[in-house]
Amino acid sequence: MRGQRIHLRVSQDEYDLIQQKMAQSGCVNMSAYLRKMAIDGLIVKLDMSDMKEILRLLQYNGNNINQIAKRMNESKTVYSGDIDDIKENQAEILKTIREIYLKLLKL
């Protein structure tokens, strides 16, 4: 339980700046934001849209691989277009992962 209080007075400009930075961080609770900043000095907000795209591509590739395996079991035939499609998606996944990695290195 948090029983200790800290009182802080700021100017209107400082308050506005705190509100702006709090909004940028995605934090909606002023106490939680100020506590996190006082203890850790920073809040990291990650854009997860890249990860959603990676998951989508992985699911797509998984479906393609399952279809290829099914076709192989039924007819012993693999189409080069299916393999090319998987390779393209894998390259896109790798590219996106590298971009995320480089962004995280800059934090």
C-alpha positions as CSV (number, residue, x, y, z in Angstrom):
1,M,0.0,0.0,0.0
2,R,1.3,3.4,-0.8
3,G,1.0,5.5,2.3
4,Q,3.7,8.2,1.7
5,R,2.8,11.4,0.0
6,I,4.9,13.7,-2.1
7,H,3.6,17.2,-2.9
8,L,4.9,18.9,-6.0
9,R,4.1,22.4,-7.3
10,V,4.6,23.3,-10.9
11,S,3.9,26.3,-13.1
12,Q,1.1,26.1,-15.7
13,D,3.7,25.7,-18.5
14,E,5.4,22.9,-16.6
15,Y,2.0,21.3,-16.0
16,D,1.1,21.5,-19.7
17,L,4.5,20.0,-20.6
18,I,4.0,17.1,-18.2
19,Q,0.5,16.5,-19.6
20,Q,1.9,16.5,-23.1
21,K,4.7,14.1,-22.3
22,M,2.3,11.9,-20.3
23,A,0.0,11.7,-23.4
24,Q,2.9,10.8,-25.6
25,S,3.9,8.0,-23.3
26,G,0.4,6.5,-23.4
27,C,0.0,6.8,-19.7
28,V,-3.4,8.0,-18.5
29,N,-2.8,8.1,-14.7
30,M,-0.8,11.2,-13.6
31,S,0.3,9.5,-10.3
32,A,1.6,6.4,-12.1
33,Y,3.3,8.5,-14.8
34,L,5.1,10.7,-12.2
35,R,6.0,7.7,-10.0
36,K,7.5,5.9,-13.0
37,M,9.4,9.0,-14.1
38,A,10.7,9.7,-10.6
39,I,11.9,6.1,-10.1
40,D,13.1,5.0,-13.6
41,G,13.6,8.3,-15.4
42,L,11.9,7.1,-18.5
43,I,8.9,5.4,-20.0
44,V,9.3,3.3,-23.1
45,K,6.2,3.1,-25.4
46,L,6.6,0.5,-28.1
47,D,4.7,0.6,-31.4
48,M,3.4,-2.9,-31.7
49,S,2.0,-2.5,-35.2
50,D,5.2,-4.0,-36.7
51,M,4.8,-7.0,-34.4
52,K,1.2,-7.5,-35.6
53,E,2.4,-7.5,-39.2
54,I,5.1,-10.1,-38.3
55,L,2.5,-12.3,-36.7
56,R,0.2,-11.9,-39.7
57,L,3.0,-13.0,-42.1
58,L,4.0,-15.9,-39.9
59,Q,0.4,-17.1,-39.8
60,Y,0.2,-16.7,-43.6
61,N,3.4,-18.7,-44.0
62,G,2.2,-21.4,-41.6
63,N,-1.0,-21.8,-43.7
64,N,1.0,-22.0,-46.9
65,I,3.3,-24.7,-45.4
66,N,0.3,-26.7,-44.3
67,Q,-1.3,-26.5,-47.8
68,I,2.0,-27.6,-49.3
69,A,2.3,-30.5,-46.9
70,K,-1.3,-31.5,-47.7
71,R,-0.7,-31.3,-51.4
72,M,2.6,-33.3,-51.0
73,N,0.7,-36.1,-49.2
74,E,-2.0,-36.2,-51.8
75,S,-0.2,-35.7,-55.1
76,K,3.5,-35.6,-54.4
77,T,3.6,-32.2,-56.1
78,V,5.0,-28.8,-54.9
79,Y,4.5,-25.6,-56.9
80,S,7.5,-23.2,-57.1
81,G,5.1,-20.3,-56.8
82,D,4.1,-21.5,-53.3
83,I,7.7,-21.8,-52.2
84,D,8.5,-18.3,-53.7
85,D,5.6,-16.8,-51.8
86,I,6.9,-18.3,-48.5
87,K,10.4,-17.0,-49.3
88,E,9.0,-13.5,-50.0
89,N,7.1,-13.5,-46.7
90,Q,10.1,-14.7,-44.8
91,A,12.2,-11.9,-46.3
92,E,9.6,-9.4,-45.2
93,I,9.5,-10.8,-41.7
94,L,13.3,-10.6,-41.4
95,K,13.3,-7.0,-42.7
96,T,10.6,-6.0,-40.2
97,I,12.4,-7.7,-37.3
98,R,15.7,-5.9,-38.3
99,E,13.8,-2.5,-38.3
100,I,12.4,-3.2,-34.9
101,Y,15.8,-4.2,-33.6
102,L,17.4,-1.0,-34.9
103,K,14.6,1.1,-33.3
104,L,15.1,-0.6,-30.0
105,L,18.9,0.0,-30.1
106,K,18.2,3.7,-30.3
107,L,16.2,3.8,-27.0
